[in-house]
Amino acid sequence: MIRFIQAKDTLPLRSLVLRNGLAENECYFDQDKLDDTFHLGYYHEDQLVCILTCQKENHGKLPKDAYRLRGMATHPDFLRKGYAKTTLDAAMEHLKTQLQIDYLWFNARKNAFPFYERMGFEFMSDEFDIPGIGPHKEMFKFL
């Protein structure tokens, strides 16, 4: 089941999957508590197993209203079960139908490129390194 969740609910998975065990209180994003930011979580039974955050942020390369995907993570015990796809599909549907947003963009980790390409996202940058996290490329998809 997919639900809107609070920023604090994302912190355990952000820490575990995205920040190498960094203290949870250090895993907040600056935009987490803005009114136009939202967080989705996929629950398997009663356990939160997949998360994502979407924040309103245009990209300079594309001249339309946009949201940026941040902090998408799936618990390692629940990979390859379709939870990330289902959660991302729900976010894109919300962006398109409820918020009338034109596109979604983000910085994708290299190991996630195949997943996002299967979801229809395209690259819009060369590879770059985010210190302490690793290689990324900017990706986007018109909704």
Secondary structure, 3 states (H helix, E strand, C coil): CEEEECHHHHHHHHHHHHCCCCCHHHCCCCCCCCCCCEEEEEEECCEEEEEEEEEECCCCCCCCCEEEEEEEEECHHHCCCCHHHHHHHHHHHHHHHHCCCCEEEEEEEHHHHHHHHHCCCEECCCCEEECCCEEEEEEEEEC
